[in-house]
Amino acid sequence: MSDGLLVFNSGSSSLKFGLYVVGGEEGGLVRRYRGLLDGLGSRPHLLIRDAEGKVLDERAMPEGTDHTAALAVVMDWVEQHLDGLELAAVGHRVVHGGPVRAQPAVVDDALLLELEALAPLAPLHQPHNIAAIRAIARVRPQLTQVACFDTAFHRSQPMVAQRYALPEEYAERGIVRCGFHGLSYEYIAQSLPYYDREAAAGRTVVAHLGNGSSMCALLEGRSVDTTMGLTALDGLPMGQRSGAIDPGVLLHLLQHDGMPAEALKDLLYQRSGLLGVSGVSSDMRELLASDTEGARRAIELYCYRVRIGFASMAAALGGLDAIVFTGGIGENAAPIRDTVCRELAWLGLDFDPAANTAHGPQISRTGSRVRAWIIPTNEELMIARHTLRRIAA
């Protein structure tokens, strides 16, 4: 009987999962199927494909299906489709691992308590990550579970990039810039040599653009800076999150408007970003299809902040060899890449609009001093690789 690894990647509005068979190529792993239950909280939809892309299951879920209900549906489907595999372990994307953890860890009671204490810093993700771990522990208590932290990849950053300009006592309490989307950036760093060896050995800025968006400066494949901070609110505007905002605005809302902390949290996490600016949607696909002034305004702001992000990350690297687009928007929204890249000529990018429309993978012209790429991310495979290494250690 072959061993299988089950992986979970719970986002703010989606639940991705996959089953991998131990053995073969791809880092010692072969994917048997991969699923996505997205639109959670609004119009949920389940899609599961096998390794060749054949649809195994596709259906609309009841409107308003949340993460807990989604997990129950997925686990029921997995249990019915193991097809002779014996699960060796389950790997989880855990968004917040804090400022210390730099490696995946086997889950135990002490780790769960540690992760629960971090939940207020990642309220859209951490509770769902923990809920998945606890749910599987109830069903299969003897099954090893491995937590793979989105913050771990950024622990290679120099301290100057992690610090806030606050008194030392706050840094000692762990109030530092942790960064997120680390599993995605780690996968891109490992994949980049297949596309651009010079960039992989040099200076690359990766833009993970999706419902959650951030950017990372890679030096020889290591994170040296990123746009997100202690929480996943900082940096670029996102689907419903504000991104970077003047702290004085928050003080004004608290002190002058008397806004309760919970209302402020709801504003920053749920009612801002693309949704707040557009008044139309948090989904970039819907905004690009809309002819409203709000949609145009949200797209313009998003692209502007992404351009600024590229400049900021390039400054952290002291130069630039390549840029990479990944994530749902980065991989699929050609108009967003077009708008951003046309304004990056000053960085040395000779953009190729035709290649961009064809979705690359290279979207810069031959001879461009700075190359531009579209590289699909695969956080689930990264989780599976970490899980296999951890249980084999």
C-alpha positions as CSV (number, residue, x, y, z in Angstrom):
1,M,0.0,0.0,0.0
2,S,1.4,3.4,-1.0
3,D,1.6,6.4,1.4
4,G,-0.3,9.6,0.7
5,L,0.0,13.1,1.9
6,L,-3.0,15.4,2.2
7,V,-2.4,19.1,2.1
8,F,-4.7,22.0,3.1
9,N,-4.3,25.6,2.2
10,S,-7.1,27.7,3.7
11,G,-7.3,31.3,2.5
12,S,-9.6,34.1,3.5
13,S,-12.3,33.1,1.0
14,S,-11.2,29.7,-0.2
15,L,-10.1,26.2,0.8
16,K,-7.5,24.5,-1.5
17,F,-6.5,20.9,-1.0
18,G,-4.6,18.1,-2.7
19,L,-3.6,14.5,-2.3
20,Y,0.0,13.5,-3.2
21,V,1.4,10.0,-3.5
22,V,4.9,9.6,-2.0
23,G,7.4,8.6,-4.8
24,G,8.2,9.7,-8.3
25,E,9.5,13.0,-9.5
26,E,8.3,16.5,-8.3
27,G,10.3,16.5,-5.1
28,G,9.5,12.8,-4.4
29,L,5.7,13.5,-4.8
30,V,3.1,12.8,-7.4
31,R,-0.2,14.7,-7.3
32,R,-3.2,12.5,-7.5
33,Y,-5.8,15.3,-7.4
34,R,-6.2,18.9,-6.5
35,G,-9.3,20.7,-5.3
36,L,-10.6,24.2,-4.7
37,L,-13.6,25.3,-2.8
38,D,-13.8,29.1,-3.4
39,G,-16.3,31.9,-2.9
40,L,-16.7,31.0,0.7
41,G,-19.2,33.3,2.4
42,S,-20.7,34.4,-0.9
43,R,-21.1,32.0,-3.9
44,P,-19.1,28.9,-3.0
45,H,-18.1,26.5,-5.7
46,L,-16.3,23.2,-5.5
47,L,-14.0,22.0,-8.3
48,I,-11.7,18.9,-8.1
49,R,-9.5,17.7,-10.9
50,D,-7.1,14.7,-11.3
51,A,-3.4,15.1,-12.2
52,E,-4.3,15.3,-15.9
53,G,-6.8,18.1,-15.3
54,K,-9.9,15.9,-15.8
55,V,-12.8,17.2,-13.6
56,L,-13.7,14.6,-10.9
57,D,-16.3,16.7,-9.1
58,E,-17.8,20.1,-9.7
59,R,-20.8,21.7,-8.0
60,A,-22.2,24.8,-6.5
61,M,-22.4,24.7,-2.7
62,P,-25.2,26.2,-0.6
63,E,-24.9,30.0,-0.5
64,G,-23.1,31.2,2.5
65,T,-21.1,28.0,3.1
66,D,-18.3,28.9,5.5
67,H,-14.9,27.4,6.1
68,T,-16.1,24.9,8.7
69,A,-18.8,23.5,6.4
70,A,-16.3,23.5,3.5
71,L,-13.8,21.4,5.5
72,A,-16.5,18.8,6.3
73,V,-17.4,18.5,2.6
74,V,-13.7,18.1,1.6
75,M,-12.9,15.6,4.3
76,D,-15.9,13.5,3.3
77,W,-14.8,13.6,-0.3
78,V,-11.2,12.7,0.5
79,E,-12.2,9.7,2.7
80,Q,-14.2,8.3,-0.2
81,H,-11.4,8.7,-2.7
82,L,-8.2,7.5,-1.0
83,D,-8.3,4.5,-3.5
84,G,-5.9,2.3,-1.6
85,L,-3.7,5.0,-0.2
86,E,-2.7,5.1,3.4
87,L,-2.4,8.6,4.7
88,A,1.0,9.2,6.2
89,A,0.5,12.8,7.3
90,V,-1.5,16.0,6.7
91,G,0.3,19.2,5.9
92,H,-1.3,22.6,6.6
93,R,-0.6,26.1,5.5
94,V,-0.6,28.1,8.7
95,V,-0.5,31.8,8.0
96,H,1.2,33.1,11.1
97,G,4.1,31.4,12.8
98,G,5.3,34.4,14.7
99,P,8.8,36.1,14.5
100,V,10.8,33.0,15.6
101,R,9.6,29.9,13.8
102,A,11.7,29.4,10.6
103,Q,10.9,25.7,9.9
104,P,7.7,23.6,9.6
105,A,6.7,21.8,12.8
106,V,4.8,18.7,13.8
107,V,1.6,19.8,15.5
108,D,1.1,19.1,19.2
109,D,-0.9,20.7,22.0
110,A,1.8,23.2,22.8
111,L,2.1,24.4,19.2
112,L,-1.7,24.7,18.9
113,L,-1.8,27.0,21.9
114,E,1.1,29.0,20.4
115,L,-0.8,29.3,17.1
116,E,-4.1,30.3,18.8
117,A,-2.3,33.1,20.5
118,L,-1.3,34.5,17.1
119,A,-4.9,34.3,15.7
120,P,-5.7,38.0,16.4
121,L,-2.8,38.9,14.1
122,A,-4.3,36.9,11.2
123,P,-8.0,36.8,11.9
124,L,-9.0,35.9,8.3
125,H,-6.8,32.9,8.1
126,Q,-5.4,31.6,11.4
127,P,-8.7,30.4,12.9
128,H,-9.5,28.4,9.8
129,N,-6.0,26.9,9.7
130,I,-6.4,25.8,13.3
131,A,-9.9,24.6,12.8
132,A,-8.7,22.3,10.0
133,I,-6.0,20.8,12.3
134,R,-8.4,20.2,15.1
135,A,-11.1,18.7,12.8
136,I,-8.6,16.1,11.4
137,A,-7.3,15.4,14.9
138,R,-10.9,14.4,15.9
139,V,-11.3,12.1,12.9
140,R,-7.8,10.6,12.9
141,P,-6.1,11.4,16.2
142,Q,-3.1,9.2,15.4
143,L,-2.4,10.9,12.1
144,T,0.7,13.2,12.0
145,Q,-0.1,16.8,11.1
146,V,2.6,19.3,10.1
147,A,2.2,23.1,10.2
148,C,4.0,25.0,7.4
149,F,4.2,28.6,8.3
150,D,3.7,31.4,5.7
151,T,6.0,33.6,7.8
152,A,8.9,31.2,8.0
153,F,10.5,32.1,4.6
154,H,10.9,35.7,5.7
155,R,13.0,34.9,8.7
156,S,16.1,35.2,6.5
157,Q,15.5,38.9,6.4
158,P,18.1,41.3,8.0
159,M,16.8,42.7,11.3
160,V,16.7,46.2,9.8
161,A,14.0,45.0,7.4
162,Q,12.0,43.4,10.3
163,R,12.1,46.2,12.8
164,Y,9.5,48.9,13.4
165,A,10.6,52.4,14.6
166,L,9.2,51.6,18.1
167,P,10.9,51.4,21.5
168,E,13.1,48.2,21.9
169,E,10.6,46.7,24.4
170,Y,8.1,46.2,21.6
171,A,10.5,44.3,19.4
172,E,11.4,42.1,22.4
173,R,7.7,41.3,22.7
174,G,7.7,40.1,19.1
175,I,6.1,43.2,17.4
176,V,8.2,43.1,14.3
177,R,7.5,42.7,10.5
178,C,6.9,39.0,9.9
179,G,5.8,38.9,6.3
180,F,3.4,36.5,4.6
181,H,2.8,34.4,1.4
182,G,6.1,32.8,2.3
183,L,5.1,29.4,0.9
184,S,4.3,31.0,-2.4
185,Y,7.6,32.9,-2.5
186,E,9.6,29.8,-1.6
187,Y,8.0,27.9,-4.4
188,I,8.8,30.7,-6.9
189,A,12.4,30.9,-5.6
190,Q,12.8,27.1,-6.2
191,S,11.2,27.3,-9.6
192,L,13.0,30.4,-10.9
193,P,16.2,28.7,-12.0
194,Y,14.1,26.8,-14.6
195,Y,13.1,30.1,-16.1
196,D,15.9,32.5,-15.5
197,R,19.2,31.3,-13.9
198,E,20.7,34.7,-13.7
199,A,17.7,36.1,-11.8
200,A,17.6,33.1,-9.5
201,A,21.2,33.8,-8.6
202,G,20.6,37.6,-8.4
203,R,17.9,40.1,-7.6
204,T,14.3,39.4,-8.2
205,V,11.0,41.0,-7.0
206,V,8.0,38.7,-6.9
207,A,4.5,40.1,-6.8
208,H,2.0,37.6,-5.4
209,L,-1.2,39.3,-6.5
210,G,-4.6,37.9,-5.5
211,N,-7.4,38.4,-3.0
212,G,-4.4,38.8,-0.6
213,S,-1.5,40.7,-2.3
214,S,2.1,41.3,-1.3
215,M,5.5,41.5,-2.8
216,C,8.9,40.1,-1.9
217,A,12.5,41.0,-2.7
218,L,14.6,37.9,-3.4
219,L,18.4,38.0,-3.2
220,E,19.8,34.7,-4.4
221,G,16.5,33.0,-3.6
222,R,16.3,34.4,0.0
223,S,13.8,36.9,1.2
224,V,15.4,40.2,2.2
225,D,12.2,42.4,2.4
226,T,8.5,42.1,1.9
227,T,5.5,44.5,1.9
228,M,3.5,42.9,4.7
229,G,4.3,43.4,8.3
230,L,3.2,41.9,11.7
231,T,-0.2,41.3,10.2
232,A,-1.5,40.6,6.6
233,L,-3.1,44.1,6.5
234,D,0.1,46.0,5.5
235,G,1.4,46.8,2.1
236,L,-0.6,46.6,-1.1
237,P,-4.4,47.1,-1.3
238,M,-6.2,43.7,-1.4
239,G,-9.6,42.3,-2.2
240,Q,-11.2,43.6,1.0
241,R,-8.1,44.6,3.1
242,S,-6.9,48.2,3.1
243,G,-3.1,47.6,2.8
244,A,-0.8,50.3,4.1
245,I,-2.6,53.2,5.8
246,D,-1.4,56.2,7.9
247,P,-1.6,55.1,11.6
248,G,-3.0,58.6,12.3
249,V,-6.1,57.7,10.3
250,L,-6.8,54.8,12.7
251,L,-6.2,57.1,15.7
252,H,-8.6,59.6,14.2
253,L,-11.3,57.0,13.7
254,L,-10.9,55.7,17.3
255,Q,-10.6,59.0,19.1
256,H,-12.6,61.5,17.0
257,D,-15.3,59.2,15.5
258,G,-15.5,57.0,18.5
259,M,-15.3,53.9,16.3
260,P,-15.2,50.7,18.4
261,A,-12.2,48.4,17.8
262,E,-14.3,45.7,16.3
263,A,-15.8,48.1,13.8
264,L,-12.3,49.3,12.9
265,K,-11.2,45.7,12.4
266,D,-14.2,45.1,10.2
267,L,-13.5,48.2,8.1
268,L,-9.8,47.2,7.6
269,Y,-10.3,43.5,6.9
270,Q,-13.7,43.3,5.3
271,R,-14.9,46.6,3.8
272,S,-11.7,48.2,2.3
273,G,-9.4,47.4,-0.5
274,L,-10.8,46.8,-4.0
275,L,-14.3,46.4,-2.5
276,G,-14.2,49.6,-0.5
277,V,-12.7,51.7,-3.3
278,S,-14.9,50.4,-6.1
279,G,-18.2,49.9,-4.2
280,V,-18.6,47.1,-6.7
281,S,-16.6,43.9,-5.9
282,S,-13.5,42.5,-4.3
283,D,-13.0,40.3,-7.3
284,M,-10.6,41.7,-9.9
285,R,-12.3,39.8,-12.7
286,E,-15.6,41.6,-11.9
287,L,-13.9,44.9,-11.7
288,L,-12.2,44.5,-15.1
289,A,-15.5,43.6,-16.6
290,S,-17.2,46.6,-15.1
291,D,-17.6,50.0,-16.7
292,T,-18.3,51.9,-13.5
293,E,-16.2,54.8,-12.2
294,G,-15.7,53.0,-8.9
295,A,-14.2,49.9,-10.6
296,R,-11.9,52.1,-12.7
297,R,-10.7,54.0,-9.6
298,A,-10.0,50.7,-7.7
299,I,-8.0,49.2,-10.6
300,E,-6.0,52.5,-11.0
301,L,-5.2,52.6,-7.3
302,Y,-4.2,48.9,-7.2
303,C,-1.9,49.2,-10.2
304,Y,-0.3,52.4,-8.8
305,R,0.5,50.7,-5.5
306,V,1.9,47.6,-7.2
307,R,4.2,49.9,-9.3
308,I,5.4,51.6,-6.1
309,G,5.9,48.2,-4.5
310,F,8.3,47.2,-7.3
311,A,10.3,50.3,-6.8
312,S,10.5,49.8,-3.1
313,M,11.5,46.2,-3.3
314,A,14.1,47.0,-6.0
315,A,15.6,49.6,-3.6
316,A,15.9,47.0,-0.9
317,L,17.9,44.8,-3.4
318,G,20.1,47.6,-4.6
319,G,19.1,46.8,-8.2
320,L,17.0,44.5,-10.2
321,D,17.4,41.5,-12.6
322,A,13.9,40.3,-13.0
323,I,10.3,40.6,-11.8
324,V,7.8,37.8,-11.4
325,F,4.0,37.9,-11.3
326,T,2.2,35.1,-9.5
327,G,-1.1,34.5,-7.6
328,G,-4.6,34.6,-9.0
329,I,-4.4,38.2,-10.4
330,G,-0.7,38.1,-11.2
331,E,-1.1,34.9,-13.3
332,N,-4.4,35.6,-15.0
333,A,-5.1,39.4,-15.2
334,A,-3.2,40.5,-18.3
335,P,-4.6,44.1,-18.2
336,I,-3.2,44.5,-14.7
337,R,0.2,43.3,-15.7
338,D,0.0,45.6,-18.8
339,T,-0.8,48.7,-16.8
340,V,1.9,48.0,-14.2
341,C,4.7,47.0,-16.6
342,R,4.3,49.9,-19.0
343,E,5.3,52.2,-16.2
344,L,8.4,50.2,-15.3
345,A,10.6,51.1,-18.3
346,W,12.7,53.4,-16.0
347,L,13.7,50.2,-14.1
348,G,15.1,48.7,-17.3
349,L,12.0,46.7,-18.3
350,D,11.3,46.4,-22.0
351,F,7.8,45.1,-21.8
352,D,6.2,42.9,-24.5
353,P,2.4,43.5,-24.7
354,A,1.8,40.6,-27.1
355,A,3.6,38.1,-24.9
356,N,1.6,39.4,-22.0
357,T,-1.7,38.9,-23.7
358,A,-0.6,35.4,-24.5
359,H,0.3,34.9,-20.8
360,G,4.0,34.5,-21.3
361,P,5.7,33.0,-19.4
362,Q,8.2,35.7,-20.4
363,I,6.6,39.1,-20.9
364,S,9.7,41.1,-21.6
365,R,11.4,41.5,-24.9
366,T,14.7,39.8,-25.8
367,G,17.5,41.9,-24.6
368,S,15.5,43.6,-21.8
369,R,17.9,44.5,-19.0
370,V,15.2,43.5,-16.5
371,R,13.2,40.4,-17.4
372,A,9.6,39.9,-16.6
373,W,7.9,36.5,-16.0
374,I,4.6,34.9,-15.2
375,I,5.2,31.9,-13.0
376,P,2.2,30.0,-11.5
377,T,2.6,29.4,-7.8
378,N,2.0,26.1,-6.1
379,E,1.7,26.5,-2.4
380,E,0.1,23.0,-2.0
381,L,3.2,21.3,-3.5
382,M,5.4,23.4,-1.2
383,I,3.4,22.2,1.8
384,A,3.7,18.6,0.6
385,R,7.4,18.9,0.2
386,H,7.8,20.4,3.7
387,T,5.6,17.7,5.2
388,L,7.4,14.8,3.6
389,R,10.8,16.2,4.7
390,R,9.5,16.8,8.3
391,I,8.1,13.2,8.8
392,A,11.2,11.7,7.2
393,A,13.5,13.6,9.6
